[in-house]
Amino acid sequence: MSLALETPAAAGRPAMQPVPARVLSVVKETHDTFTINIQPPEGDPVASFQPGQFSMLYAPGVGELPISISGDPERREHLAYTIRSVGQVTYQLVTRSRGDSIGIRGPFGTSWPMKQARGKSILIVAGGIGLAPLRPAIYHILRHRGDYNRLVVLYGGRSPRDLLYRKEFAAWGMLPDTQALATVDYGGVSWRGYVGVVTTLFRHVRMQPQDTIAMLCGPEIMMRYASRELETRGFPPAQIYLSMERNMKCAVGFCGHCQMGPFFVCKDGPVFPYTSMKPYMDQHEL
């Protein structure tokens, strides 16, 4: 049975119907994380996305998963998805070869507040694979550098081998009006960077909270403590945004798996203002 649900981005096609896309390459980022680059059908709205949105990727005969888009929103000839291989579906996606076909539908969800952030500084706080959904926002800012003030990217990982886009991250930190700092829980003997949770990097940053938009993505416990820390440092809650990517199955608010309080993360999010999420961040097993 076909569900006649639609999204504006895929008008004219049922939202539950994937379209075929061709794999261009699979790049190994870390020991368990890969970026898959795919070529969507030419002119299909599945390639038009805003930073922070996600797609549903389908491995034929195996299953489907929500994956944040991690590429440049202005390069619509290909789409990039950074995926940690943790199960059968993700394994089938990251082991595809050039020319193989996968299914895709979307894009879905809300985006980072790029328009509201114009004329302001941007603070990006990422944990683990949470840097991937924030990467399109960074690309957008760098492409439209005159629209934004200072850019600060703070990134935390478990260990150096778990950090994504290491060469790219280092290049960001060398750009004008841009600061990029990384920290790890455990560095080992060869690590020369910071050690500690990502919030320990806040003391190395100088920003004006009233003129800064903060964008956070990572484990919920990280976002909880980072949001609290930002509040204590004078950030207005309305200028803090979180990406809540949990338990999404259908992407259109039909199945109810991702309900969080009154919200369905797949269609009301995944990007929320902190003011909406704050009452639910401390509720056990919500």
N, C-alpha and C positions, 0 to 999 in steps of 0.2 A: 504494500500500500504506500502511496506517495503522499507526503504531507505538503499541503499547499501553502506553507509558510514562506514569507519572502523578507528580504532585507533590502534597504535602498540600494546598497552596493551591488546586489544581484537581482535587480528588478527584472521580471520577465522569466526568471528561472526559480524553481522551488528551492528554498534555502537549505533543505535537507539533501539536495542533489549535488554530489561532487562532480567536478569536471576533470578530465585528464590533464596532467602536466608532465613535462619531460624533465628528467634529472640531468642537470648540466655537470655537476661535480659534487663530491662529498669531501670536505676538508676536516682533518682531525685537529681539534683545538686543544684538548687535553687527553688524558688517558682514557676517559669515558665520555667525552663530549665532542660532538661533531657539528659542523655547519653544512647543511644540505642546500645547494643552490638549484632552483628549478626554473624552468621556462614555462610560464603560463600560456594559455591560448592567446594569440595575438588579439588585442583589443578587448579582451574579456575584463569585466569590472573586478574580477578576483585579484587583479594586479594593482588596483587603486586602493591604497590604504593610508591611514594616518598613523604617526608614531604612537605606539602603545597598543594598537589593535592586534588581533590574532586570527589565525586561520585554523580550520579543521583539516588535518592531513590524514589521508586514508591509505593504508597499505592493503591492497586488494587481497581478499580472502583471510585477512588477519584481524583488522580492526582500525579504529579511528581515534585520534587524539587531538586536543587543542594545543597549538604551539604558537607562541608569540613570534611575530615577524621581526627579524633582527637586521634587516638590510636597509638600504637607502630608499626612502619613500619616493624619491624622484628618479630612481632607476627602475622603471616599470617593465623593462625587458626581461628582468629576472627577479625572483623573490628568494630571500635567504631566511633560513630557520636554524637556530642553534639548539641542538637536541642532546640531552643526556640519555645515554643508552641504559635504561634501567628495567626494561621489560620486553615482552615479545614484539609489541607494535613498534616501539622505538628502535629495537634491534633491526627489525625488517626495514625501517626507513633509512637508518644510517649505513646499512650494508648494501644499499642500491648502487648500481653501476651507472655510468654515463649512458644516456639513452633510454634507461628504464622509465616506466610510467608509474606515477602515483596519482591518487585522487586528492582534490583540494576543493574546499568551499569557504566562502567568506568574502571579504574580511568582516569580522564581527567585533562588537564591543566599542567602548568609549576610548578616547585617546588622551595623550598628555596635553596639557593646556598651553599649546604653543602660541596661540593668539593672545591669550591673557598674559603671557610672559614677555611679550614684546616690550622693549624698553626697560626691562628689569635684568638683574643678575639671576643666574640659574645655579642651584646646588643640586647635584645628582648624587644619591647615596644608593649603592648597589651591594648586594650580598650574593656570592656564588654565581649561579646561572642567571640571577636577577639582572646582571648587566645587559643581557641579550635584549629584553624588552625596552631598555633605555637607550640602546645603541641607535635606533632610528631617530630619537630625539636629539642625540648628539650630532648625528649627521645633518639633521635639519638646521641646528644652530650654527654649525660650521659652514654650511652652504649659504646661510643668511646672517653672517656674522654681524653686519651693521644693525640688525634689528634687536640685538641683545647686548647686554653689558658683560660682566665677568662670568666666566663659566668655571665651575669647580666640580670635579668628578672624584668622589671618594668610593673606594672599592675594597671589599673585604672577602677573603677566601679562606678555606681551611688550611691550605699549604701552597707554596709557590707553584706546584704542578697543577693546581686546580684553578689557577687564574686564567681567564679568557682573554683573547685578543692582545697578548702581551706586547707585541711590536707596535700595534696600533695604539694601545694605551699609552706607551712611552712617547709616541709621536704627538698625541694630544697634549701631553704635558709640556711640550716644547713650543706650543703655539702662543701667540700674544694673548694676554688677558685670559689665560687658561691655566688652571692648576689641576693636576691629576695625581692623586696619591693612592697607593695600594697598601694594604696590611694583611697579614695572615695570622691564623691561630698558632701555627707552628712553622718556623722558618727553616730549621736545620742549620748546619754549619756553613752552608754556602749562601744563605739569604742575607742580604745587606740592607733590606728595607725595614719597614715598621712591623712590629709584632703586637697583636691585640685585636679586639673586636673593632668593627668599623667606626663606632662612636668615639674611639680614642683619637681618631684623626681630626675631630672637630676643633681641637685646641690648636691645630696647625693652620686653621683657615680664618681669614679675616673677611667678613661679609657684613652688610647692613641688612638685618632681618626684615625690616619694613619694605625694603626694595628688592627682595629676593623671593623667587619661587623655588620650592624644594620638591623634588621628584624622587620617590623611594620605591625600590623593588628588591625583594629578596625573601628570605624566611620571615614568617609573620612575627616571630619573636624579635628578630632584628628590627623590623619596621616599628614594632611597638616601642622598643627602647629608644630608637633613633628619633621617633616622633616626639616622645617625652623630652628627650634631650634638646631638641630644637625648640620646643616650647619654653624650656627653662632659659634658653639663650635669646628669647624674645621674638621668635618666629610666630606670627599670627597663625592659628590653626587653619584658617581659610586659605593660606598660601602654602600648605603642605598637601601633597598628593601621593596616593599609594596605589600600587597595582596589586590587586588581590586575586591571585590565580589559584583557585582551589576547586577541586572536584567537578570541573566542567565536563559535560558529556554531550549535550545536544547543540549548544551555542545559541539557542533561540528562546530560552526560558521555558521550554516545554516539559523537560523531565524532572526538574526540581532538585537535582543533585547538588547544585552549587548555591542553594539558598543560604543567605547569611542575614539573619534578622528579616527585615521586610524586603531585602534585595535579592535579585538573582545576579550573581557575579558575571555570568556570561553576557547578559544584555544590559544590565544597569551599570556594569563595570566593563573590563576589569579595573580601569582607572577610576578611583573615587577621590573626592576631597576628604582629607582627614576628618573634617567635621562630621561627615556621614558615618565613617567607620569607627570613630573614637569610642562610642558607647558599647561596641561589640568586641573591641580588641582584647578586653580582659575577661570576657565571659568564657568559662571553661567549657570545652567541647562544643562550642557553637559552630 
